[in-house]
């Protein structure tokens, strides 16, 4: 029996390894990376994955749904599952705020970060949801990061948009709105966009025209 014990242990180890390779690892990867359909982008995918939620939130906050759908396309291509973006420079700023080396960062003050460890700060310094909001924006909404990356991400994203630059949208100043979302400031008077993609705002307006025709 003593001679069989090592063989039995080896058998169970191999069995666990086979289970992990065949079942566990693919399941974990699927949850993290999503299916091919969930990672598929396009204007039609904006409508399929977010259309109903956007229409509902747009009605609540009195915002043109075509703007929100265009923004969704620009930020995540309408994908249901996509990689989030971590911003090291934002992480550094938030860390300086936490340790009182900086008074505030975009209205985030030290008292809001008292209990935040490095992992929490990384989440706050990453962008989430179909509108790719930075995690620290949730502090201004008095919610958690999980709320802007979960099932309610569209609602809270539109709520933040409404609080931040909703007046520009209701005045029909869409070029300013796209520029504010991407850079935090209105479209420059000199006509030179400061967005990461120089055509970001113009593409957004063109996309709005498409979504107007495909509600």
RODO-2510 file (C-alpha; in nm, 4 decimals, decimal comma):
residues 215
     n   res          X          Y          Z
     1     x     0,0000     0,0000     0,0000
     2     x     0,2854     0,2364     0,0857
     3     x     0,4289     0,1733    -0,2602
     4     x     0,0952     0,2592    -0,4229
     5     x     0,0506     0,5860    -0,2296
     6     x     0,2997     0,7908    -0,4403
     7     x     0,1358     0,6562    -0,7565
     8     x    -0,2109     0,7546    -0,6318
     9     x    -0,0896     1,1054    -0,5419
    10     x     0,0768     1,1386    -0,8830
    11     x    -0,2448     1,0252    -1,0517
    12     x    -0,4521     1,2893    -0,8712
    13     x    -0,1994     1,5621    -0,9550
    14     x    -0,2078     1,4647    -1,3227
    15     x    -0,5878     1,4494    -1,3159
    16     x    -0,6060     1,7996    -1,1674
    17     x    -0,3616     1,9262    -1,4296
    18     x    -0,5697     1,7768    -1,7110
    19     x    -0,8876     1,9305    -1,5624
    20     x    -0,7208     2,2715    -1,5446
    21     x    -0,5979     2,2519    -1,9041
    22     x    -0,9244     2,1199    -2,0494
    23     x    -1,1839     2,3058    -1,8417
    24     x    -1,0658     2,5586    -1,5826
    25     x    -0,8127     2,7668    -1,7790
    26     x    -1,0309     2,8083    -2,0922
    27     x    -1,3256     2,9102    -1,8710
    28     x    -1,1177     3,1740    -1,6892
    29     x    -0,9777     3,3050    -2,0184
    30     x    -1,3290     3,3264    -2,1626
    31     x    -1,4483     3,5328    -1,8658
    32     x    -1,1482     3,7668    -1,8922
    33     x    -1,1183     3,7982    -2,2695
    34     x    -1,4753     3,7271    -2,3806
    35     x    -1,6063     3,5426    -2,6833
    36     x    -1,5360     3,6490    -3,0412
    37     x    -1,8886     3,7920    -3,0574
    38     x    -1,8414     3,9924    -2,7358
    39     x    -1,5178     4,1434    -2,8701
    40     x    -1,6681     4,2263    -3,2087
    41     x    -1,6933     4,5994    -3,2790
    42     x    -1,8859     4,8176    -3,5215
    43     x    -2,1756     5,0601    -3,5421
    44     x    -2,4252     4,7738    -3,5443
    45     x    -2,2630     4,6337    -3,2284
    46     x    -2,3157     4,9689    -3,0546
    47     x    -2,6870     4,9275    -3,1229
    48     x    -2,6915     4,5614    -3,0278
    49     x    -2,4862     4,5848    -2,7079
    50     x    -2,5756     4,9316    -2,5795
    51     x    -2,8586     5,0764    -2,7877
    52     x    -3,1464     5,0094    -2,5483
    53     x    -2,9521     5,1199    -2,2382
    54     x    -2,8329     5,4373    -2,4130
    55     x    -3,1848     5,5257    -2,5316
    56     x    -3,3158     5,4811    -2,1775
    57     x    -3,0420     5,6920    -2,0140
    58     x    -3,0664     5,9572    -2,2869
    59     x    -3,4354     5,9944    -2,2099
    60     x    -3,3694     6,0282    -1,8349
    61     x    -3,1033     6,2973    -1,8767
    62     x    -3,2451     6,4683    -2,1875
    63     x    -2,9397     6,4007    -2,4024
    64     x    -2,9333     6,3191    -2,7740
    65     x    -2,8911     5,9383    -2,7950
    66     x    -2,7056     5,9689    -3,1264
    67     x    -2,4294     6,1603    -2,9497
    68     x    -2,3979     5,8877    -2,6861
    69     x    -2,3930     5,6110    -2,9467
    70     x    -2,1278     5,7945    -3,1484
    71     x    -1,9236     5,8429    -2,8317
    72     x    -1,9606     5,4746    -2,7464
    73     x    -1,8283     5,3831    -3,0899
    74     x    -1,5317     5,6194    -3,0573
    75     x    -1,4398     5,4906    -2,7114
    76     x    -1,4968     5,1137    -2,7309
    77     x    -1,6168     5,0445    -3,0878
    78     x    -1,9380     4,9052    -2,9399
    79     x    -1,7610     4,5994    -2,8018
    80     x    -1,9176     4,4264    -2,5042
    81     x    -1,5790     4,3073    -2,3786
    82     x    -1,2639     4,5153    -2,4293
    83     x    -0,9363     4,5980    -2,2578
    84     x    -0,9329     4,8827    -2,0080
    85     x    -0,6650     5,1507    -2,0279
    86     x    -0,4357     5,2179    -1,7338
    87     x    -0,2863     5,5686    -1,7190
    88     x     0,0421     5,5701    -1,5214
    89     x     0,0577     5,9511    -1,5066
    90     x    -0,2915     5,9636    -1,3501
    91     x    -0,1861     5,6964    -1,0991
    92     x     0,1097     5,9166    -1,0050
    93     x    -0,1127     6,2216    -0,9601
    94     x    -0,3600     6,0326    -0,7424
    95     x    -0,0785     5,8926    -0,5308
    96     x     0,0556     6,2441    -0,4764
    97     x    -0,2918     6,3551    -0,3683
    98     x    -0,3258     6,0632    -0,1284
    99     x     0,0001     6,1550     0,0462
   100     x    -0,0776     6,5289     0,0499
   101     x     0,1929     6,6122    -0,2021
   102     x    -0,0819     6,7596    -0,4209
   103     x    -0,3901     6,9447    -0,2966
   104     x    -0,6242     6,7860    -0,5505
   105     x    -0,6450     6,6309    -0,8927
   106     x    -0,9565     6,7257    -1,0876
   107     x    -1,1496     6,7780    -0,7627
   108     x    -1,0198     6,4526    -0,6074
   109     x    -0,8901     6,5466    -0,2625
   110     x    -0,6806     6,3558    -0,0043
   111     x    -0,9824     6,2733     0,2140
   112     x    -1,1392     6,0827    -0,0764
   113     x    -0,8314     5,8603    -0,1069
   114     x    -0,7580     5,7934     0,2596
   115     x    -0,8399     5,4209     0,2419
   116     x    -0,7209     5,3597    -0,1146
   117     x    -0,4334     5,1121    -0,1524
   118     x    -0,2224     5,0849    -0,4686
   119     x    -0,4654     4,8408    -0,6315
   120     x    -0,7554     5,0772    -0,5695
   121     x    -0,5525     5,3686    -0,7075
   122     x    -0,4763     5,1653    -1,0204
   123     x    -0,8491     5,1090    -1,0712
   124     x    -0,9108     5,4801    -1,0235
   125     x    -0,6378     5,5543    -1,2782
   126     x    -0,7885     5,3242    -1,5419
   127     x    -1,0719     5,3878    -1,7848
   128     x    -1,3856     5,1750    -1,7736
   129     x    -1,7176     5,1179    -1,9426
   130     x    -1,8469     5,1916    -2,2934
   131     x    -1,7621     5,5621    -2,2591
   132     x    -1,4175     5,4857    -2,1106
   133     x    -1,4555     5,6977    -1,7984
   134     x    -1,1540     5,7222    -1,5716
   135     x    -1,2133     5,5359    -1,2473
   136     x    -1,1662     5,8424    -1,0284
   137     x    -1,4754     5,9971    -1,1893
   138     x    -1,6815     5,7595    -0,9751
   139     x    -1,5747     5,9553    -0,6676
   140     x    -1,7587     6,2601    -0,7998
   141     x    -2,0719     6,0478    -0,8469
   142     x    -2,0370     5,8975    -0,4988
   143     x    -2,0303     5,5452    -0,6412
   144     x    -1,7768     5,2622    -0,6712
   145     x    -1,5550     5,1796    -0,9700
   146     x    -1,7553     4,8602    -1,0188
   147     x    -2,0600     5,0768    -1,0955
   148     x    -1,8976     5,2326    -1,4036
   149     x    -1,7728     4,8974    -1,5291
   150     x    -2,0770     4,6792    -1,4533
   151     x    -2,4357     4,6465    -1,5699
   152     x    -2,5131     5,0089    -1,4790
   153     x    -2,2106     5,1498    -1,6640
   154     x    -2,4208     5,3214    -1,9322
   155     x    -2,6502     5,4909    -1,6802
   156     x    -2,3667     5,6195    -1,4605
   157     x    -2,1612     5,7155    -1,7634
   158     x    -2,4450     5,9291    -1,8977
   159     x    -2,5028     6,0733    -1,5508
   160     x    -2,1394     6,1857    -1,5387
   161     x    -2,1651     6,3284    -1,8912
   162     x    -2,4774     6,5198    -1,7899
   163     x    -2,3093     6,6611    -1,4778
   164     x    -1,9902     6,7536    -1,6607
   165     x    -2,0944     6,8949    -1,9965
   166     x    -2,4634     6,8242    -2,0415
   167     x    -2,5388     7,1912    -2,1098
   168     x    -2,3206     7,1840    -2,4226
   169     x    -2,5166     6,8861    -2,5512
   170     x    -2,8525     7,0489    -2,4879
   171     x    -2,7267     7,3565    -2,6742
   172     x    -2,6251     7,1382    -2,9682
   173     x    -2,2533     7,2128    -2,9251
   174     x    -2,1450     6,8614    -3,0155
   175     x    -1,7932     6,9447    -3,1320
   176     x    -1,7279     7,1011    -2,7906
   177     x    -1,8878     6,8028    -2,6184
   178     x    -1,6677     6,5470    -2,7937
   179     x    -1,3604     6,7572    -2,7200
   180     x    -1,4535     6,7953    -2,3517
   181     x    -1,5053     6,4214    -2,3136
   182     x    -1,1642     6,3462    -2,4586
   183     x    -0,9571     6,6342    -2,3197
   184     x    -1,1600     6,8069    -2,0469
   185     x    -1,1838     7,1349    -2,2387
   186     x    -1,3965     7,2904    -2,5138
   187     x    -1,2869     7,2814    -2,8757
   188     x    -1,0016     7,5326    -2,9234
   189     x    -1,0899     7,8590    -3,0969
   190     x    -0,7868     7,8195    -3,3229
   191     x    -0,9496     7,5109    -3,4731
   192     x    -0,6674     7,2749    -3,3743
   193     x    -0,8098     6,9849    -3,1766
   194     x    -0,6111     6,8591    -2,8787
   195     x    -0,7622     6,5106    -2,8884
   196     x    -0,5379     6,2029    -2,9165
   197     x    -0,6900     6,1539    -3,2631
   198     x    -0,7027     6,4907    -3,4464
   199     x    -1,0205     6,3759    -3,6254
   200     x    -1,1925     6,2521    -3,3075
   201     x    -1,4558     6,5284    -3,2978
   202     x    -1,5239     6,5250    -3,6714
   203     x    -1,5592     6,1473    -3,6711
   204     x    -1,7998     6,1800    -3,3803
   205     x    -2,0227     6,4230    -3,5704
   206     x    -2,0186     6,1963    -3,8776
   207     x    -2,1134     5,8996    -3,6607
   208     x    -2,4009     6,0982    -3,5105
   209     x    -2,5447     6,1407    -3,8602
   210     x    -2,5294     5,7626    -3,9107
   211     x    -2,6979     5,6897    -3,5784
   212     x    -2,9650     5,9497    -3,6547
   213     x    -3,0532     5,7330    -3,9563
   214     x    -3,0309     5,4088    -3,7564
   215     x    -3,2064     5,4673    -3,4221
***
